[in-house]
Each structure stands twice: as structure tokens, then as C-alpha cells.
Amino acid sequence: MVHPMSFLVLALLFIFFNSSLGSPLSYNVLNLGARPDGKTDSTKAFLNAWAAACGSETPATIYVPPGRFLISTAAFRGPCKNSAITIRIDGTLVAPSDYHVIGNVGNWLVFESVDGVSVYGGTLDGQGAGLWTCKAAGNSCPGGATSLEFTNSNNIVMDGLTSLNSQMFHIVINSCQNVKMQGVKVSASGNSPNTDGIHVQSSTGVTILGSSIKTGDDCISIGPGSSNLWIENIACGPGHGISIGSLGKDLQEAGVQNVTVKTVTFTGTENGVRIKAWGRPSDGFVKGVLFQHATMVNVQNPIVIDQNYCPGNEGCPGQVSGVKISDVTYQDIHGTSATDVAVNFDCSSKNPCSGIKLEDVKLTYMNQPAQASCVNAGGTASGFVEPTSCL
Ligand SMILES: *[C@@H]1O[C@H](CO)[C@@H](O)[C@H](O)[C@H]1NC(C)=O
């Protein structure tokens, strides 16, 4: 039996030698008691590694070696004493398979009020299947957790992160500035409920590049208060497409502005590029959106604006959306629709969509030109546009 104190002494020696050698401080979670067996709860070791890295006056690295590390739930909170924390993950973080453990906490892994955190590699295994089954059976189940959230944080990098089978959303960016995500892989069953791939809200300067998202809800969803977003080189499907929305749920709501979505392949998805707003009063808005170079492969609704979103017909019937949608461009969108109506602009009678531009669109349904439908939508078409524009 080794005295537990000796681990602490070893860890301290390790830390001392690292810093005395002048290299950035590095904390290997194994040295802090984590076990790569997928069964031993390693939460404390991860939190201790975070406390050390966050408390360091100089740049610090947390290293997670190969293996499966069980984490019950963990909040990595700032502010920290340095703004250059690197988390290098060669292993897999595993959520408890029993969804009652996380219960209604809402988040599995969350970073709060941090600045300058970069995550390289890593796999997050949310083990969400049990909760999906519970929900599908119509039982009363906990709401479920987002696998990874950054909230109230700035200057974040995620490169090469994989998220599997989240209970609810995979990755959430909330109230953040300057976030770069690259080479993210998201995977969950096409019929897993509410498993949005990447959800962004109340954030500015978020870039998502070169990522592959297969899931049961939106591949990427963009909520109120999002601006200066750049999304490029994405493979989406199965999933519900890339959505701006749902917006306009609240009477007072921040708008969505300056969003570029380019070079995306949608395969067998429910939607392609979508804007959706609740059919109820709101001061929300969407303006300055470019959807460019999209390939649709058997997509049910390739281009859609839906301002009559009203799930369960509660709190909206008889009302119209207050969200103002303007300056939305669809450029070089082509491929196949799985339904007759490939372009559907269903805008608000009180706030018609304006400045909608279609440029070089070619969408077919069963080898024939598809149809377009416009309600309260104004704008222009240029170049080759099929289905024939109804703007
Ligand atoms: C729009 O967002 C991009 C980043 O996606 C940014 O580079 C550009 O400056 C923004 N434009 C305006 C007018 O803010």
C-alpha cells in the first residue's frame, strides 16, 4: 500500500522540475490520479489539473494520454491567472452510462469565464443512447446534458475534437468572443433527439472550419445574439441541416448578423440551409447572411425560411413572427431535393422577408426541376435559377 501522500509529493516534484526547466508547465492527468480504465471516476484528477493550469502565472498545458477516462460532470471555471492554457487530449473522456448521474445538471463538461483555452484532439463520449431510449419510450426522463459548453469565454480554439453520442447538444458556444473550431467530428444516430452538433448563441467571431457532423438534430444551429460567424467546409448528414434559429421565441431578443456559410455538403438531411422563427411577437432580426457553394444530396428542404415555427402549437397560434429577416443571399446552391418544393420562403405577414437574393441555384426533384414557394418574401434572382424564382 503506497501512502496517498506520496502521489501528491510526486506530483509536486513533477511540477517543480517542469517549471525549473523553463518549459511551459504541463500537467498529465495520470500523475494526478486519473485512471484510463473507463471505470474509475477521474473527475477529481481533471479538476485538479485545471486548478493547477488555471492558477499558473505562465502558460500551462494539461495532457490527457490515451485511454478512457470516466468523468461524472466537470466545470472548468475561470478567470485564470494566464490566458494560454493548452489541453492536449489523446484519450477519450467518457460520461456515465447511467443518465441519472448527470440528471438535470444541463452540462457534462463546461468551461466558464475562461480566456485563451485551446483544446487539441480528444474524444468525448457522451454515452447518450440510454437517455434517447428513455425519451423515445415517452417516459419521464431527465432533460439531458450538453457534452461540452464554453460560456462567457474568449479566444478559444478547438482543433480535432470528436464528440460522440451526446445526451443533448454536442457542443455549445454561449456568450463567447473569438472561437475557432477546426476538424471537429460529431457523430450520433440520425434519430437521436435534440443532439445538435454545434450550437452558437450570444457570441461573436465564431469560426467553424473543416468539420463533419452526423447527428439527430441540427448539424449547426445559430441562436439569438450571434454575429460575425464564418462556417466553411462542412459535411452535414444525417441531421436537420444548418439552421439560424429558432429565433423570436422571446419578445425582446438580440438579432443575428453577418453570417457566412460556405462550401457545405448536405447528405440526406431534413433541411439544407434554414432560417426559422417562432410565429409570435419579437424584436429579433436576421440580417446579412450568405449561403454560398452548397451541395444538396437528397435533402428534404434544401432552402427554407420558416417564420411559422410553433412546436406543439403552443403559445403561437393566431400570431405572426416579429423577426425581421433581410439581406440573405443564396449563391451557387445545387443538387437534389427529396421533396417537390426545394425552395420555401414562408415569411411573416407583419414582417415580410426582404433583400432575399438567389444567384445560381439548381435544385432538382426526381430528375425534374423542383418547385419554389414564396409567402411574404421579396428579393431578386440572378444567373441560372431553378426552380424558377417566386420572389
Ligand atoms: C463579418 O464577419 C467576418 C467574420 O466572419 C468578419 O471578418 C467581418 O469583418 C465582419 N463584417 C463586419 C461588417 O463586421
Ligand as a Chemical Component Dictionary entry (heavy atoms), coordinates in Angstrom:
data_LIG
# 
_chem_comp.id                   LIG 
_chem_comp.type                 NON-POLYMER 
_chem_comp.pdbx_formal_charge   0 
_chem_comp.three_letter_code    LIG 
# 
loop_
_chem_comp_atom.comp_id 
_chem_comp_atom.atom_id 
_chem_comp_atom.alt_atom_id 
_chem_comp_atom.type_symbol 
_chem_comp_atom.charge 
_chem_comp_atom.model_Cartn_x 
_chem_comp_atom.model_Cartn_y 
_chem_comp_atom.model_Cartn_z 
_chem_comp_atom.pdbx_ordinal 
LIG C1 C1 C 0 -18.346 39.785 -40.723 1  
LIG O1 O1 O 0 -17.780 38.646 -40.125 2  
LIG C2 C2 C 0 -16.471 38.327 -40.567 3  
LIG C3 C3 C 0 -16.044 37.080 -39.843 4  
LIG O2 O2 O 0 -16.923 36.046 -40.126 5  
LIG C4 C4 C 0 -15.528 39.469 -40.298 6  
LIG O3 O3 O 0 -14.268 39.170 -40.822 7  
LIG C5 C5 C 0 -16.055 40.749 -40.911 8  
LIG O4 O4 O 0 -15.246 41.822 -40.544 9  
LIG C6 C6 C 0 -17.484 41.007 -40.419 10 
LIG N1 N1 N 0 -18.029 42.163 -41.096 11 
LIG C7 C7 C 0 -18.491 43.198 -40.443 12 
LIG C8 C8 C 0 -19.030 44.303 -41.260 13 
LIG O5 O5 O 0 -18.479 43.253 -39.226 14 
# 
loop_
_chem_comp_bond.comp_id 
_chem_comp_bond.atom_id_1 
_chem_comp_bond.atom_id_2 
_chem_comp_bond.value_order 
_chem_comp_bond.pdbx_ordinal 
LIG C1 O1 SING 1  
LIG C1 C6 SING 2  
LIG O1 C2 SING 3  
LIG C2 C3 SING 4  
LIG C2 C4 SING 5  
LIG C3 O2 SING 6  
LIG C4 O3 SING 7  
LIG C4 C5 SING 8  
LIG C5 O4 SING 9  
LIG C5 C6 SING 10 
LIG C6 N1 SING 11 
LIG N1 C7 SING 12 
LIG C7 C8 SING 13 
LIG C7 O5 DOUB 14 
# 
